[in-house]
Amino acid sequence: MKAYVFPGQGSQYTGMGKDLFEQSETARQMFHRANEILGFDISKIMFEGTDEELKQTKVTQPAVFLHSVISFALQENVRPDMVAGHSLGEFSALVANQTLNFEDALKLVSVRALAMQKACELVPSTMAAVLNYESEAQIEAICAEIKDEVVVAANYNAPGQLVISGSVKGIDEAMEKIKAAGIRKVIKLPVGGAFHSPLMEPARKELAEAIYQTKFNTPVCAVYQNVSAKAETNPDVIKENLIAQLTSPVRWTQSVKQMATDGATEFIEVGPGVVLQGLVKKILA
C-alpha cells in the first residue's frame, strides 16, 4: 500500500515551484489562482524571493502548501491508499485525499498562517530540538517540572528527535535542565513562536471559526492526523483534529508506525525537500 506524506514549514527554498510552473499549464493556473486568493504575488516570492522573504509565516505556509498540492496534481492516475502531513502538511494531505478542494484549503492555510503570526507576537516564544535522549518520558517530565512558564513536547519527529515548544524563558530553563540531565544535544530553533503549544490558543480559535465555515468532504482514503496518529475518515472528526493540532503535539513517529501497521509498504513524499523521507527511515528502522 502506498502512503503519501506531505512536509510542513521549514521545507521552503528560493526558487521552489518554478520548475512546476514552467512545465505545466495546470500548475500555471493553480499559481495564478493562488495569487488571486492570497491577494499578493506568492509565485514571484517563491521563484525569486530571498530566504528572509520566504521565512515570513504568511508566505512560508502557503508556499509549502502550494508546492505540495501542485506537485501532487501533476502526478497522473494517483490514488493514495493513505495520506498524512507534518503540521501544515496535513492541509496538503487533505487535498490529496479530496477532503478539501484546493481553493478552500489554501484559504484555510492563509488564515492559519496569519493567525499563528499574530499569536507569536503576543508572547516571546520559541522551540528547541532535543536529540539523542534515552526516552521521550524523560523529556516530558523535565518540561512538566517548569511550573511558571509554558514548555511542552511539540513534535515527536522520530526516535531520538523531539522538539519542545514554549515561552523563551521556559525553553531556556528546559534546555538547562536537559543538559544537566546529561543530554548534550539541545538546539534552539530559528523560529519566532511556540508552535503546537498552548501559546497558540488565540490562533486555534481563529482557525476554528474558518474551518467551521468550510465544506469538508468524505475522503477517498484515510488521513493519519497529527493529533490522534490514527486513520480518520469522518469529516467532523477531521475538522476537530485539524483545529486541535495548533495547540497539540505533532505525533509523527506514532503516525508513521500506525500507517506501517495498517499496511503501508511505500512512503512517497510530495512537496519541497526530503525531510520526511529521512524521518520515515529512522522511525521504521
DRENPA-3360 file (N, C-alpha, C; in nm, 2 decimals, always signed):
BEGIN
1 = MKAYVFPG = +0.08/-0.12/+0.00/+0.00/+0.00/+0.00/+0.09/+0.13/+0.00 ~ +0.04/+0.23/-0.07/+0.12/+0.35/-0.08/+0.07/+0.46/+0.01 ~ +0.16/+0.51/+0.09/+0.12/+0.62/+0.18/+0.19/+0.75/+0.12 ~ +0.11/+0.85/+0.10/+0.16/+0.98/+0.05/+0.17/+1.07/+0.17 ~ +0.29/+1.13/+0.19/+0.32/+1.22/+0.30/+0.36/+1.36/+0.25 ~ +0.33/+1.46/+0.33/+0.34/+1.60/+0.28/+0.41/+1.68/+0.39 ~ +0.52/+1.75/+0.35/+0.60/+1.83/+0.45/+0.54/+1.95/+0.50 ~ +0.59/+2.01/+0.61/+0.54/+2.13/+0.67/+0.64/+2.24/+0.66;
9 = QGSQYTGM = +0.62/+2.34/+0.74/+0.70/+2.47/+0.74/+0.85/+2.43/+0.77 ~ +0.94/+2.49/+0.70/+1.08/+2.46/+0.71/+1.14/+2.40/+0.59 ~ +1.05/+2.35/+0.50/+1.10/+2.29/+0.38/+1.11/+2.38/+0.26 ~ +1.08/+2.51/+0.28/+1.08/+2.61/+0.17/+1.23/+2.64/+0.13 ~ +1.24/+2.68/+0.00/+1.37/+2.72/-0.05/+1.35/+2.82/-0.17 ~ +1.44/+2.91/-0.19/+1.43/+3.00/-0.30/+1.43/+2.93/-0.43 ~ +1.33/+2.97/-0.52/+1.32/+2.91/-0.65/+1.22/+2.79/-0.65 ~ +1.16/+2.76/-0.53/+1.07/+2.65/-0.52/+0.95/+2.67/-0.61;
17 = GKDLFEQS = +0.91/+2.56/-0.69/+0.79/+2.56/-0.77/+0.81/+2.62/-0.91 ~ +0.93/+2.68/-0.94/+0.95/+2.74/-1.07/+0.95/+2.64/-1.18 ~ +1.01/+2.52/-1.15/+1.01/+2.41/-1.25/+0.87/+2.36/-1.28 ~ +0.78/+2.36/-1.17/+0.64/+2.32/-1.19/+0.57/+2.41/-1.28 ~ +0.59/+2.54/-1.26/+0.52/+2.65/-1.33/+0.56/+2.64/-1.48 ~ +0.69/+2.61/-1.51/+0.74/+2.61/-1.64/+0.70/+2.49/-1.72 ~ +0.67/+2.38/-1.65/+0.64/+2.26/-1.72/+0.49/+2.23/-1.75 ~ +0.40/+2.30/-1.68/+0.26/+2.26/-1.68/+0.16/+2.38/-1.68;
25 = ETARQMFH = +0.07/+2.37/-1.77/-0.04/+2.47/-1.78/-0.13/+2.46/-1.65 ~ -0.15/+2.34/-1.61/-0.23/+2.31/-1.48/-0.16/+2.39/-1.36 ~ -0.03/+2.37/-1.36/+0.05/+2.44/-1.25/+0.04/+2.59/-1.26 ~ +0.05/+2.64/-1.38/+0.04/+2.79/-1.40/-0.10/+2.84/-1.36 ~ -0.20/+2.77/-1.39/-0.34/+2.81/-1.35/-0.35/+2.81/-1.20 ~ -0.30/+2.70/-1.13/-0.31/+2.70/-0.99/-0.23/+2.81/-0.92 ~ -0.11/+2.84/-0.97/-0.03/+2.95/-0.92/-0.11/+3.08/-0.93 ~ -0.16/+3.11/-1.05/-0.24/+3.23/-1.08/-0.36/+3.24/-0.98;
33 = RANEILGF = -0.43/+3.13/-0.96/-0.54/+3.13/-0.87/-0.50/+3.16/-0.73 ~ -0.38/+3.10/-0.69/-0.33/+3.13/-0.56/-0.30/+3.27/-0.53 ~ -0.24/+3.34/-0.63/-0.21/+3.48/-0.62/-0.34/+3.56/-0.60 ~ -0.45/+3.52/-0.67/-0.57/+3.59/-0.66/-0.63/+3.57/-0.52 ~ -0.63/+3.45/-0.47/-0.69/+3.42/-0.34/-0.61/+3.49/-0.22 ~ -0.48/+3.48/-0.23/-0.40/+3.54/-0.13/-0.39/+3.69/-0.13 ~ -0.41/+3.75/-0.25/-0.40/+3.89/-0.26/-0.26/+3.95/-0.27 ~ -0.16/+3.86/-0.30/-0.03/+3.91/-0.33/+0.04/+3.80/-0.42;
41 = DISKIMFE = +0.15/+3.84/-0.49/+0.21/+3.75/-0.58/+0.30/+3.65/-0.52 ~ +0.24/+3.54/-0.46/+0.33/+3.45/-0.39/+0.42/+3.37/-0.49 ~ +0.37/+3.35/-0.61/+0.46/+3.28/-0.71/+0.59/+3.35/-0.73 ~ +0.58/+3.48/-0.74/+0.70/+3.56/-0.76/+0.80/+3.55/-0.64 ~ +0.75/+3.55/-0.52/+0.83/+3.53/-0.40/+0.89/+3.39/-0.40 ~ +0.81/+3.29/-0.43/+0.86/+3.16/-0.43/+0.97/+3.14/-0.54 ~ +0.96/+3.20/-0.65/+1.05/+3.18/-0.76/+1.18/+3.27/-0.75 ~ +1.16/+3.39/-0.69/+1.27/+3.49/-0.69/+1.30/+3.55/-0.56;
49 = GTDEELKQ = +1.22/+3.52/-0.46/+1.24/+3.58/-0.33/+1.36/+3.53/-0.25 ~ +1.40/+3.61/-0.15/+1.52/+3.58/-0.07/+1.47/+3.48/+0.04 ~ +1.57/+3.42/+0.11/+1.54/+3.33/+0.22/+1.45/+3.41/+0.33 ~ +1.49/+3.54/+0.35/+1.42/+3.62/+0.45/+1.27/+3.64/+0.41 ~ +1.25/+3.66/+0.28/+1.11/+3.68/+0.24/+1.03/+3.55/+0.25 ~ +1.09/+3.44/+0.22/+1.03/+3.31/+0.23/+1.00/+3.27/+0.37 ~ +1.07/+3.33/+0.47/+1.06/+3.29/+0.61/+0.94/+3.35/+0.67 ~ +0.88/+3.46/+0.61/+0.76/+3.52/+0.66/+0.65/+3.41/+0.67;
57 = TKVTQPAV = +0.59/+3.40/+0.79/+0.49/+3.29/+0.81/+0.38/+3.30/+0.70 ~ +0.33/+3.43/+0.67/+0.22/+3.44/+0.58/+0.26/+3.39/+0.44 ~ +0.39/+3.38/+0.41/+0.44/+3.34/+0.28/+0.48/+3.19/+0.29 ~ +0.55/+3.15/+0.40/+0.60/+3.02/+0.41/+0.50/+2.91/+0.40 ~ +0.39/+2.92/+0.48/+0.29/+2.82/+0.49/+0.22/+2.80/+0.35 ~ +0.17/+2.91/+0.29/+0.10/+2.89/+0.16/+0.20/+2.84/+0.05 ~ +0.33/+2.88/+0.06/+0.43/+2.84/-0.04/+0.45/+2.69/-0.03 ~ +0.47/+2.64/+0.09/+0.50/+2.49/+0.10/+0.37/+2.41/+0.06;
65 = FLHSVISF = +0.26/+2.46/+0.10/+0.13/+2.40/+0.06/+0.11/+2.40/-0.09 ~ +0.14/+2.51/-0.15/+0.12/+2.52/-0.30/+0.22/+2.42/-0.37 ~ +0.34/+2.42/-0.33/+0.44/+2.33/-0.39/+0.39/+2.19/-0.38 ~ +0.34/+2.15/-0.26/+0.30/+2.01/-0.24/+0.17/+1.98/-0.32 ~ +0.07/+2.06/-0.32/-0.05/+2.02/-0.39/-0.04/+2.03/-0.54 ~ +0.04/+2.12/-0.59/+0.06/+2.13/-0.73/+0.15/+2.01/-0.78 ~ +0.25/+1.97/-0.70/+0.33/+1.85/-0.73/+0.24/+1.73/-0.74 ~ +0.15/+1.72/-0.64/+0.06/+1.60/-0.64/-0.04/+1.61/-0.76;
73 = ALQENVRP = -0.09/+1.72/-0.79/-0.18/+1.74/-0.90/-0.12/+1.70/-1.03 ~ +0.01/+1.71/-1.05/+0.08/+1.69/-1.17/+0.11/+1.54/-1.19 ~ +0.09/+1.46/-1.09/+0.11/+1.32/-1.10/-0.01/+1.25/-1.16 ~ +0.01/+1.16/-1.25/-0.10/+1.10/-1.33/-0.15/+0.98/-1.26 ~ -0.29/+0.97/-1.26/-0.35/+0.84/-1.21/-0.31/+0.80/-1.07 ~ -0.30/+0.90/-0.98/-0.26/+0.87/-0.85/-0.38/+0.86/-0.76 ~ -0.39/+0.75/-0.69/-0.50/+0.74/-0.58/-0.43/+0.68/-0.46 ~ -0.40/+0.76/-0.36/-0.33/+0.71/-0.24/-0.41/+0.62/-0.16;
81 = DMVAGHSL = -0.35/+0.52/-0.10/-0.41/+0.43/-0.01/-0.43/+0.49/+0.13 ~ -0.34/+0.59/+0.16/-0.35/+0.66/+0.29/-0.26/+0.78/+0.28 ~ -0.29/+0.89/+0.35/-0.21/+1.01/+0.35/-0.18/+1.06/+0.49 ~ -0.08/+1.15/+0.50/-0.05/+1.22/+0.62/+0.03/+1.34/+0.59 ~ +0.03/+1.44/+0.68/+0.11/+1.56/+0.66/+0.17/+1.60/+0.79 ~ +0.29/+1.65/+0.79/+0.35/+1.70/+0.91/+0.31/+1.85/+0.94 ~ +0.23/+1.87/+1.04/+0.18/+2.00/+1.08/+0.11/+2.07/+0.96 ~ +0.16/+2.17/+0.91/+0.10/+2.24/+0.79/+0.07/+2.14/+0.68;
89 = GEFSALVA = +0.16/+2.04/+0.66/+0.14/+1.94/+0.56/+0.01/+1.86/+0.56 ~ -0.06/+1.87/+0.68/-0.19/+1.80/+0.69/-0.29/+1.86/+0.60 ~ -0.28/+1.99/+0.57/-0.37/+2.05/+0.47/-0.35/+2.00/+0.33 ~ -0.22/+1.98/+0.30/-0.19/+1.92/+0.16/-0.25/+1.78/+0.16 ~ -0.23/+1.71/+0.26/-0.28/+1.57/+0.27/-0.43/+1.57/+0.25 ~ -0.50/+1.66/+0.30/-0.65/+1.67/+0.29/-0.70/+1.71/+0.15 ~ -0.61/+1.78/+0.08/-0.64/+1.80/-0.07/-0.62/+1.67/-0.14 ~ -0.51/+1.60/-0.11/-0.48/+1.48/-0.18/-0.58/+1.37/-0.17;
97 = NQTLNFED = -0.65/+1.36/-0.05/-0.75/+1.26/-0.03/-0.89/+1.32/-0.05 ~ -0.90/+1.44/-0.11/-1.02/+1.50/-0.15/-1.12/+1.54/-0.04 ~ -1.07/+1.55/+0.09/-1.15/+1.61/+0.19/-1.17/+1.76/+0.17 ~ -1.07/+1.83/+0.12/-1.08/+1.97/+0.09/-1.05/+1.99/-0.06 ~ -1.11/+2.09/-0.12/-1.07/+2.13/-0.25/-0.95/+2.23/-0.24 ~ -0.88/+2.25/-0.35/-0.76/+2.33/-0.35/-0.79/+2.47/-0.29 ~ -0.89/+2.54/-0.34/-0.91/+2.68/-0.31/-0.95/+2.69/-0.16 ~ -1.04/+2.61/-0.11/-1.08/+2.62/+0.03/-0.96/+2.59/+0.12;
105 = ALKLVSVR = -0.88/+2.49/+0.09/-0.76/+2.46/+0.17/-0.66/+2.57/+0.17 ~ -0.64/+2.64/+0.06/-0.54/+2.75/+0.05/-0.59/+2.86/+0.14 ~ -0.72/+2.89/+0.14/-0.78/+2.99/+0.22/-0.76/+2.96/+0.37 ~ -0.78/+2.84/+0.41/-0.76/+2.80/+0.55/-0.61/+2.81/+0.59 ~ -0.52/+2.77/+0.49/-0.38/+2.78/+0.52/-0.34/+2.93/+0.54 ~ -0.40/+3.02/+0.47/-0.37/+3.16/+0.48/-0.42/+3.21/+0.62 ~ -0.54/+3.17/+0.65/-0.59/+3.21/+0.78/-0.50/+3.16/+0.89 ~ -0.46/+3.03/+0.88/-0.38/+2.97/+0.98/-0.24/+3.04/+1.00;
113 = ALAMQKAC = -0.18/+3.07/+0.89/-0.05/+3.14/+0.89/-0.06/+3.28/+0.95 ~ -0.16/+3.36/+0.92/-0.17/+3.49/+0.97/-0.21/+3.48/+1.12 ~ -0.30/+3.39/+1.16/-0.34/+3.37/+1.30/-0.22/+3.33/+1.38 ~ -0.14/+3.24/+1.33/-0.02/+3.20/+1.41/+0.08/+3.31/+1.42 ~ +0.10/+3.39/+1.32/+0.19/+3.50/+1.33/+0.15/+3.60/+1.43 ~ +0.01/+3.63/+1.44/-0.04/+3.72/+1.55/-0.01/+3.66/+1.68 ~ -0.04/+3.53/+1.70/-0.02/+3.46/+1.83/+0.13/+3.47/+1.87 ~ +0.22/+3.46/+1.77/+0.36/+3.46/+1.80/+0.40/+3.60/+1.86;
121 = ELVPSTMA = +0.33/+3.70/+1.81/+0.37/+3.84/+1.86/+0.32/+3.87/+2.00 ~ +0.23/+3.79/+2.05/+0.17/+3.82/+2.18/+0.27/+3.78/+2.30 ~ +0.34/+3.68/+2.28/+0.43/+3.63/+2.39/+0.57/+3.59/+2.32 ~ +0.68/+3.64/+2.37/+0.81/+3.59/+2.32/+0.82/+3.44/+2.34 ~ +0.83/+3.37/+2.23/+0.83/+3.22/+2.24/+0.92/+3.16/+2.13 ~ +0.95/+3.03/+2.15/+1.04/+2.97/+2.06/+1.03/+2.82/+2.07 ~ +1.12/+2.74/+2.00/+1.12/+2.60/+2.01/+1.26/+2.55/+2.01 ~ +1.28/+2.43/+2.06/+1.42/+2.37/+2.06/+1.41/+2.22/+2.03;
129 = AVLNYESE = +1.51/+2.17/+1.96/+1.52/+2.03/+1.92/+1.61/+1.96/+2.02 ~ +1.56/+1.85/+2.07/+1.63/+1.76/+2.17/+1.67/+1.63/+2.09 ~ +1.80/+1.60/+2.09/+1.84/+1.48/+2.02/+1.92/+1.38/+2.11 ~ +1.91/+1.26/+2.07/+1.99/+1.15/+2.14/+1.96/+1.14/+2.29 ~ +1.84/+1.14/+2.33/+1.80/+1.12/+2.47/+1.76/+0.97/+2.49 ~ +1.74/+0.94/+2.61/+1.71/+0.80/+2.64/+1.56/+0.77/+2.62 ~ +1.47/+0.86/+2.66/+1.33/+0.83/+2.65/+1.25/+0.96/+2.63 ~ +1.14/+0.95/+2.56/+1.05/+1.07/+2.55/+1.00/+1.11/+2.69;
137 = AQIEAICA = +0.97/+1.01/+2.77/+0.91/+1.04/+2.90/+1.01/+1.12/+2.98 ~ +1.14/+1.10/+2.97/+1.24/+1.18/+3.04/+1.22/+1.33/+3.00 ~ +1.21/+1.36/+2.87/+1.20/+1.50/+2.83/+1.06/+1.56/+2.87 ~ +0.96/+1.48/+2.86/+0.82/+1.52/+2.90/+0.82/+1.56/+3.05 ~ +0.89/+1.48/+3.13/+0.90/+1.50/+3.28/+0.97/+1.63/+3.31 ~ +1.08/+1.66/+3.23/+1.16/+1.79/+3.25/+1.07/+1.91/+3.22 ~ +0.99/+1.90/+3.11/+0.90/+2.00/+3.07/+0.80/+2.03/+3.18 ~ +0.75/+1.92/+3.24/+0.64/+1.93/+3.34/+0.70/+1.99/+3.47;
145 = EIKDEVVV = +0.83/+1.99/+3.49/+0.89/+2.04/+3.61/+0.88/+2.20/+3.61 ~ +0.87/+2.25/+3.49/+0.87/+2.40/+3.48/+0.73/+2.45/+3.50 ~ +0.71/+2.51/+3.61/+0.57/+2.55/+3.65/+0.53/+2.69/+3.61 ~ +0.62/+2.78/+3.61/+0.58/+2.92/+3.59/+0.58/+2.97/+3.44 ~ +0.63/+2.88/+3.35/+0.64/+2.91/+3.21/+0.57/+2.80/+3.13 ~ +0.54/+2.83/+3.01/+0.48/+2.72/+2.92/+0.60/+2.65/+2.85 ~ +0.61/+2.52/+2.87/+0.70/+2.44/+2.79/+0.64/+2.30/+2.77 ~ +0.63/+2.26/+2.65/+0.56/+2.13/+2.62/+0.64/+2.05/+2.51;
153 = AANYNAPG = +0.62/+1.92/+2.50/+0.67/+1.85/+2.39/+0.58/+1.88/+2.27 ~ +0.64/+1.92/+2.16/+0.56/+1.96/+2.05/+0.56/+1.88/+1.92 ~ +0.68/+1.82/+1.89/+0.69/+1.74/+1.77/+0.77/+1.61/+1.80 ~ +0.70/+1.50/+1.79/+0.76/+1.37/+1.80/+0.80/+1.33/+1.66 ~ +0.92/+1.37/+1.62/+0.96/+1.36/+1.48/+1.01/+1.22/+1.44 ~ +1.09/+1.16/+1.53/+1.15/+1.03/+1.50/+1.21/+0.99/+1.64 ~ +1.24/+0.86/+1.65/+1.31/+0.82/+1.77/+1.44/+0.90/+1.79 ~ +1.45/+0.95/+1.91/+1.57/+1.03/+1.94/+1.57/+1.17/+1.88;
161 = QLVISGSV = +1.45/+1.22/+1.84/+1.44/+1.35/+1.79/+1.30/+1.41/+1.83 ~ +1.30/+1.49/+1.93/+1.18/+1.55/+1.99/+1.20/+1.71/+1.99 ~ +1.10/+1.78/+1.96/+1.10/+1.93/+1.96/+1.01/+1.97/+2.08 ~ +1.07/+2.06/+2.16/+0.99/+2.12/+2.27/+0.95/+2.27/+2.23 ~ +0.85/+2.32/+2.29/+0.79/+2.45/+2.24/+0.74/+2.52/+2.37 ~ +0.76/+2.65/+2.37/+0.71/+2.73/+2.48/+0.76/+2.87/+2.48 ~ +0.75/+2.94/+2.60/+0.80/+3.08/+2.61/+0.95/+3.07/+2.60 ~ +1.01/+3.19/+2.57/+1.16/+3.19/+2.56/+1.22/+3.16/+2.69;
169 = KGIDEAME = +1.16/+3.21/+2.80/+1.22/+3.18/+2.94/+1.20/+3.03/+2.97 ~ +1.09/+2.98/+2.93/+1.06/+2.84/+2.96/+1.15/+2.75/+2.88 ~ +1.18/+2.78/+2.76/+1.27/+2.70/+2.67/+1.41/+2.70/+2.72 ~ +1.45/+2.83/+2.76/+1.59/+2.84/+2.82/+1.61/+2.76/+2.94 ~ +1.51/+2.76/+3.03/+1.51/+2.68/+3.15/+1.51/+2.53/+3.12 ~ +1.43/+2.49/+3.03/+1.42/+2.35/+2.99/+1.55/+2.30/+2.93 ~ +1.61/+2.39/+2.85/+1.74/+2.35/+2.79/+1.85/+2.33/+2.89 ~ +1.85/+2.41/+3.00/+1.95/+2.40/+3.11/+1.93/+2.27/+3.18;
177 = KIKAAGIR = +1.80/+2.24/+3.21/+1.77/+2.11/+3.28/+1.80/+1.99/+3.20 ~ +1.77/+2.00/+3.07/+1.80/+1.88/+2.98/+1.95/+1.86/+2.98 ~ +2.03/+1.96/+2.96/+2.17/+1.95/+2.96/+2.23/+1.89/+3.09 ~ +2.17/+1.94/+3.20/+2.21/+1.90/+3.34/+2.18/+1.75/+3.36 ~ +2.08/+1.70/+3.28/+2.04/+1.55/+3.29/+2.14/+1.47/+3.20 ~ +2.23/+1.53/+3.14/+2.33/+1.46/+3.06/+2.30/+1.45/+2.91 ~ +2.20/+1.52/+2.87/+2.17/+1.52/+2.73/+2.23/+1.64/+2.66 ~ +2.33/+1.62/+2.58/+2.42/+1.73/+2.54/+2.36/+1.80/+2.41;
185 = KVIKLPVG = +2.28/+1.73/+2.33/+2.24/+1.79/+2.21/+2.10/+1.85/+2.22 ~ +2.10/+1.98/+2.25/+1.98/+2.06/+2.25/+2.00/+2.18/+2.17 ~ +1.92/+2.20/+2.07/+1.94/+2.31/+1.98/+1.82/+2.40/+1.97 ~ +1.84/+2.53/+2.00/+1.72/+2.63/+1.99/+1.70/+2.65/+1.84 ~ +1.58/+2.64/+1.79/+1.54/+2.66/+1.65/+1.52/+2.80/+1.61 ~ +1.55/+2.84/+1.49/+1.53/+2.97/+1.44/+1.38/+3.00/+1.40 ~ +1.30/+2.99/+1.50/+1.15/+3.02/+1.48/+1.11/+3.13/+1.57 ~ +1.00/+3.20/+1.53/+0.96/+3.31/+1.61/+0.84/+3.28/+1.70;
193 = GAFHSPLM = +0.81/+3.15/+1.72/+0.69/+3.12/+1.80/+0.69/+2.98/+1.86 ~ +0.60/+2.96/+1.95/+0.58/+2.83/+2.02/+0.47/+2.75/+1.95 ~ +0.50/+2.70/+1.83/+0.40/+2.62/+1.76/+0.37/+2.49/+1.83 ~ +0.24/+2.45/+1.82/+0.19/+2.33/+1.88/+0.21/+2.33/+2.03 ~ +0.18/+2.45/+2.09/+0.18/+2.46/+2.23/+0.05/+2.54/+2.27 ~ +0.02/+2.55/+2.40/-0.09/+2.63/+2.45/-0.08/+2.78/+2.41 ~ +0.04/+2.83/+2.38/+0.05/+2.97/+2.34/-0.01/+3.00/+2.20 ~ -0.05/+2.89/+2.13/-0.12/+2.91/+2.00/-0.27/+2.91/+2.02;
201 = EPARKELA = -0.32/+2.92/+2.14/-0.46/+2.92/+2.16/-0.54/+3.03/+2.08 ~ -0.49/+3.16/+2.08/-0.56/+3.26/+2.00/-0.57/+3.22/+1.85 ~ -0.47/+3.16/+1.80/-0.47/+3.11/+1.66/-0.57/+3.00/+1.64 ~ -0.57/+2.91/+1.74/-0.66/+2.80/+1.73/-0.81/+2.84/+1.72 ~ -0.84/+2.94/+1.80/-0.98/+3.00/+1.79/-1.01/+3.06/+1.66 ~ -0.92/+3.13/+1.60/-0.94/+3.20/+1.47/-0.95/+3.09/+1.36 ~ -0.86/+2.99/+1.37/-0.87/+2.89/+1.26/-1.00/+2.81/+1.27 ~ -1.04/+2.78/+1.40/-1.17/+2.71/+1.42/-1.29/+2.78/+1.35;
209 = EAIYQTKF = -1.29/+2.91/+1.36/-1.40/+2.98/+1.30/-1.40/+2.96/+1.15 ~ -1.29/+2.97/+1.09/-1.28/+2.95/+0.94/-1.31/+2.80/+0.90 ~ -1.26/+2.71/+0.98/-1.28/+2.57/+0.95/-1.43/+2.53/+0.96 ~ -1.50/+2.59/+1.05/-1.64/+2.56/+1.07/-1.73/+2.61/+0.95 ~ -1.67/+2.71/+0.88/-1.74/+2.77/+0.77/-1.70/+2.70/+0.64 ~ -1.62/+2.60/+0.64/-1.57/+2.54/+0.52/-1.62/+2.40/+0.50 ~ -1.65/+2.36/+0.38/-1.71/+2.23/+0.35/-1.60/+2.13/+0.35 ~ -1.61/+2.02/+0.43/-1.52/+1.91/+0.43/-1.60/+1.79/+0.38;
217 = NTPVCAVY = -1.54/+1.72/+0.28/-1.60/+1.61/+0.21/-1.55/+1.48/+0.28 ~ -1.63/+1.37/+0.25/-1.58/+1.24/+0.29/-1.46/+1.20/+0.21 ~ -1.34/+1.17/+0.26/-1.22/+1.14/+0.19/-1.22/+1.01/+0.11 ~ -1.14/+1.00/+0.01/-1.13/+0.88/-0.07/-1.04/+0.78/+0.00 ~ -0.96/+0.82/+0.10/-0.88/+0.73/+0.18/-0.85/+0.80/+0.31 ~ -0.81/+0.73/+0.41/-0.79/+0.78/+0.54/-0.67/+0.88/+0.55 ~ -0.68/+0.98/+0.64/-0.57/+1.06/+0.67/-0.53/+1.03/+0.82 ~ -0.40/+1.01/+0.83/-0.34/+0.98/+0.97/-0.31/+1.12/+1.03;
225 = QNVSAKAE = -0.39/+1.17/+1.12/-0.37/+1.30/+1.17/-0.27/+1.32/+1.28 ~ -0.21/+1.43/+1.29/-0.10/+1.46/+1.38/-0.15/+1.44/+1.53 ~ -0.28/+1.48/+1.55/-0.33/+1.48/+1.69/-0.35/+1.34/+1.74 ~ -0.41/+1.26/+1.66/-0.45/+1.12/+1.70/-0.36/+1.01/+1.66 ~ -0.28/+1.04/+1.56/-0.19/+0.93/+1.50/-0.27/+0.81/+1.46 ~ -0.40/+0.83/+1.42/-0.49/+0.72/+1.38/-0.55/+0.76/+1.24 ~ -0.60/+0.65/+1.17/-0.67/+0.67/+1.05/-0.80/+0.74/+1.07 ~ -0.82/+0.85/+1.00/-0.95/+0.92/+1.02/-1.02/+0.94/+0.88;
233 = TNPDVIKE = -1.15/+0.91/+0.88/-1.23/+0.93/+0.76/-1.35/+1.01/+0.78 ~ -1.39/+1.04/+0.90/-1.51/+1.11/+0.94/-1.48/+1.26/+0.92 ~ -1.54/+1.34/+0.83/-1.51/+1.48/+0.81/-1.52/+1.56/+0.94 ~ -1.62/+1.53/+1.03/-1.64/+1.61/+1.15/-1.52/+1.58/+1.25 ~ -1.47/+1.46/+1.25/-1.35/+1.43/+1.34/-1.23/+1.50/+1.28 ~ -1.22/+1.49/+1.15/-1.10/+1.55/+1.08/-1.10/+1.70/+1.11 ~ -1.21/+1.77/+1.11/-1.22/+1.91/+1.14/-1.17/+1.94/+1.28 ~ -1.22/+1.86/+1.38/-1.18/+1.89/+1.52/-1.03/+1.86/+1.54;
241 = NLIAQLTS = -0.98/+1.76/+1.48/-0.84/+1.73/+1.49/-0.75/+1.84/+1.43 ~ -0.80/+1.89/+1.32/-0.72/+2.00/+1.25/-0.71/+2.12/+1.33 ~ -0.82/+2.15/+1.40/-0.83/+2.27/+1.49/-0.74/+2.24/+1.61 ~ -0.75/+2.12/+1.67/-0.67/+2.09/+1.79/-0.52/+2.09/+1.76 ~ -0.49/+2.06/+1.64/-0.34/+2.05/+1.60/-0.26/+2.17/+1.64 ~ -0.32/+2.29/+1.64/-0.24/+2.41/+1.66/-0.18/+2.41/+1.81 ~ -0.26/+2.36/+1.90/-0.21/+2.36/+2.04/-0.17/+2.22/+2.09 ~ -0.16/+2.12/+2.00/-0.13/+1.99/+2.04/+0.00/+1.94/+1.97;
249 = PVRWTQSV = +0.06/+1.84/+2.03/+0.18/+1.79/+1.96/+0.16/+1.72/+1.83 ~ +0.26/+1.73/+1.74/+0.26/+1.65/+1.62/+0.32/+1.51/+1.65 ~ +0.23/+1.41/+1.64/+0.27/+1.28/+1.67/+0.31/+1.20/+1.54 ~ +0.42/+1.25/+1.48/+0.47/+1.20/+1.35/+0.52/+1.06/+1.37 ~ +0.60/+1.03/+1.47/+0.65/+0.90/+1.49/+0.54/+0.80/+1.50 ~ +0.44/+0.83/+1.58/+0.33/+0.74/+1.61/+0.25/+0.72/+1.48 ~ +0.23/+0.83/+1.40/+0.15/+0.82/+1.28/+0.21/+0.73/+1.18 ~ +0.35/+0.74/+1.16/+0.42/+0.66/+1.06/+0.41/+0.51/+1.10;
257 = KQMATDGA = +0.43/+0.49/+1.23/+0.43/+0.35/+1.28/+0.29/+0.29/+1.26 ~ +0.18/+0.37/+1.28/+0.05/+0.32/+1.26/+0.02/+0.29/+1.12 ~ +0.07/+0.38/+1.03/+0.05/+0.36/+0.88/+0.12/+0.23/+0.84 ~ +0.24/+0.20/+0.89/+0.31/+0.08/+0.86/+0.23/-0.04/+0.91 ~ +0.18/-0.03/+1.04/+0.10/-0.14/+1.09/-0.03/-0.17/+1.01 ~ -0.08/-0.06/+0.95/-0.21/-0.07/+0.88/-0.18/-0.11/+0.73 ~ -0.05/-0.14/+0.70/-0.03/-0.19/+0.56/+0.06/-0.11/+0.47 ~ +0.10/+0.01/+0.51/+0.18/+0.09/+0.42/+0.32/+0.02/+0.40;
265 = TEFIEVGP = +0.35/+0.00/+0.27/+0.48/-0.06/+0.23/+0.57/+0.04/+0.16 ~ +0.51/+0.15/+0.11/+0.59/+0.25/+0.04/+0.54/+0.39/+0.09 ~ +0.63/+0.48/+0.13/+0.60/+0.61/+0.17/+0.66/+0.71/+0.06 ~ +0.57/+0.79/+0.00/+0.61/+0.88/-0.11/+0.59/+1.02/-0.06 ~ +0.70/+1.10/-0.05/+0.70/+1.23/+0.00/+0.67/+1.32/-0.12 ~ +0.57/+1.41/-0.11/+0.53/+1.50/-0.22/+0.54/+1.65/-0.16 ~ +0.62/+1.73/-0.23/+0.64/+1.86/-0.19/+0.79/+1.90/-0.18 ~ +0.82/+2.02/-0.13/+0.96/+2.06/-0.13/+1.05/+1.98/-0.03;
273 = GVVLQGLV = +1.17/+1.94/-0.06/+1.26/+1.88/+0.03/+1.23/+1.73/+0.05 ~ +1.32/+1.67/+0.13/+1.31/+1.52/+0.15/+1.32/+1.49/+0.30 ~ +1.28/+1.59/+0.39/+1.29/+1.57/+0.53/+1.21/+1.45/+0.58 ~ +1.09/+1.44/+0.53/+1.01/+1.33/+0.58/+1.06/+1.19/+0.54 ~ +1.12/+1.18/+0.43/+1.18/+1.05/+0.39/+1.28/+1.01/+0.49 ~ +1.36/+1.10/+0.54/+1.46/+1.07/+0.64/+1.40/+1.03/+0.77 ~ +1.29/+1.10/+0.81/+1.23/+1.07/+0.94/+1.16/+0.93/+0.93 ~ +1.10/+0.90/+0.82/+1.03/+0.77/+0.80/+1.13/+0.65/+0.81;
281 = KKILA = +1.25/+0.67/+0.75/+1.35/+0.57/+0.76/+1.40/+0.54/+0.90 ~ +1.41/+0.65/+0.98/+1.45/+0.64/+1.12/+1.34/+0.57/+1.20 ~ +1.22/+0.61/+1.17/+1.11/+0.56/+1.25/+1.09/+0.41/+1.23 ~ +1.11/+0.36/+1.10/+1.08/+0.22/+1.07/+1.21/+0.14/+1.06 ~ +1.32/+0.20/+1.11/+1.45/+0.12/+1.11/+1.44/+0.00/+1.20;
% end
